[in-house]
């Protein structure tokens, strides 16, 4: 866990926020709130008061004692697909690939383990009418530790990743699929809230119920709902779909 100076901020995660109602916590020059989040993504920082607040990337870096900390948090939005217009005027030069350091690999493992615990015990577990197998009692102590701001130890990271990769863990309860479930859940809730057509709302709610019961949506269901996600969304959960993605 990062140690902020007294009165400082701690980065917690990158997560979804409501684009219609959420504003960056940073203050403008005249004391007003900064920008919103049209893409629905924000960096969540824990303040000196112990509460969490949303920030844009630049504002978050400005608030942190070490801006590089922002690149070291779990990302719960990576299975989203946000359409962006190509910018051919600012193409970065190709970078030479390099081998990750031991510290970088350990950080990636810790973030993966943290994300898996939070997905099973909070993010996906909170989906209405979700199947009860999502919440795993063996992870409760680790979830409480994370919720209180603690970092997982190396031994705890190994334990969590062993659970995630175990042959006893169904594909639908592994990392990639849980990220897909969480992402689709967020997008369906936004679509339901934005719709004023009763038939469309009923259709979207039926998809949401299906997602909660089966922890998967087909490409046809995603297309019918108008949900844009990662091109391989839910592929890891379908039988004979080319295998499950590896975390490392």
Residue pairs with C-beta under 8 A, 6 or more apart in sequence:
1 10
1 149
1 150
1 151
2 10
2 11
2 66
2 69
2 72
4 10
4 48
4 64
4 65
5 65
6 48
7 48
8 48
8 64
8 65
9 45
9 46
9 47
9 48
9 60
9 63
9 64
9 65
10 45
10 46
10 69
10 149
11 43
11 44
11 45
11 46
11 60
11 64
11 69
11 70
11 72
11 73
12 44
12 45
12 46
12 52
12 73
13 43
13 44
13 73
13 74
13 75
13 76
13 118
14 41
14 42
14 43
14 44
14 73
14 74
14 75
14 76
14 77
15 41
15 42
15 44
15 76
15 77
16 40
16 41
16 42
16 76
16 77
16 80
16 183
16 186
17 37
17 40
17 41
17 42
17 54
18 40
18 190
19 36
19 37
19 38
19 39
19 40
19 190
20 193
20 194
22 36
22 37
22 42
22 54
23 33
23 34
23 35
23 36
23 37
23 54
24 33
24 34
24 35
24 36
24 37
24 42
24 54
24 55
24 56
24 59
25 33
25 34
25 45
25 53
25 54
25 55
25 59
26 33
26 34
26 55
26 56
26 59
26 62
26 63
27 33
27 34
28 34
34 56
34 59
35 56
37 54
37 56
39 82
40 80
40 186
40 190
41 77
41 80
41 82
42 54
42 55
42 56
43 54
43 55
43 56
43 57
43 60
43 70
43 73
44 52
44 53
44 54
44 55
45 52
45 53
45 55
45 60
45 63
45 64
46 52
46 53
46 149
47 53
55 63
57 70
60 70
61 67
61 70
64 70
72 107
72 111
73 111
74 111
74 112
74 114
74 115
74 118
75 111
75 115
76 115
76 118
76 119
76 123
76 179
76 182
77 183
78 179
78 230
79 176
79 179
79 180
79 182
79 183
79 229
79 230
79 233
80 183
80 187
80 229
80 230
81 228
81 229
81 230
81 231
83 228
100 108
105 248
106 154
106 157
108 248
109 157
109 161
109 248
110 151
110 152
110 157
112 161
112 164
112 175
112 247
112 248
113 152
113 156
113 157
113 160
113 161
113 164
114 146
114 151
114 152
115 175
115 179
116 160
116 161
116 163
116 164
116 175
116 178
117 139
117 142
117 143
117 146
117 152
117 160
118 143
118 146
119 175
119 178
119 179
119 182
120 134
120 135
120 136
120 139
120 173
120 178
121 135
121 136
121 139
121 140
121 143
122 143
122 147
123 178
123 182
124 130
124 134
124 178
124 181
124 182
124 185
124 215
125 134
125 135
127 134
127 181
127 182
127 185
127 211
127 212
128 208
128 212
129 209
129 212
129 213
130 212
130 213
130 215
131 212
131 213
131 214
131 215
133 170
133 173
134 173
134 178
134 215
136 163
138 163
139 160
139 163
142 152
142 156
142 159
142 160
145 152
145 156
146 152
152 160
161 247
163 169
164 174
164 175
164 247
165 174
171 177
171 236
171 237
171 244
172 214
172 215
172 216
172 237
173 215
174 236
174 244
175 247
176 236
176 244
176 245
177 215
177 216
177 234
177 236
177 237
178 215
180 216
180 229
180 230
180 233
180 234
180 236
180 237
181 211
181 215
181 216
183 229
183 230
183 233
184 211
184 217
184 222
184 227
184 229
184 233
184 234
185 208
185 211
185 212
187 225
187 227
187 229
188 204
188 207
188 208
188 211
188 225
188 227
189 208
191 204
191 225
191 226
191 227
192 201
192 204
192 205
192 208
195 201
195 204
203 224
203 225
204 225
207 217
207 221
207 224
207 225
210 217
210 221
211 217
215 237
216 234
216 237
216 238
217 227
217 233
217 234
218 234
222 228
222 229
222 233
232 245
235 241
235 242
236 243
236 244
236 245
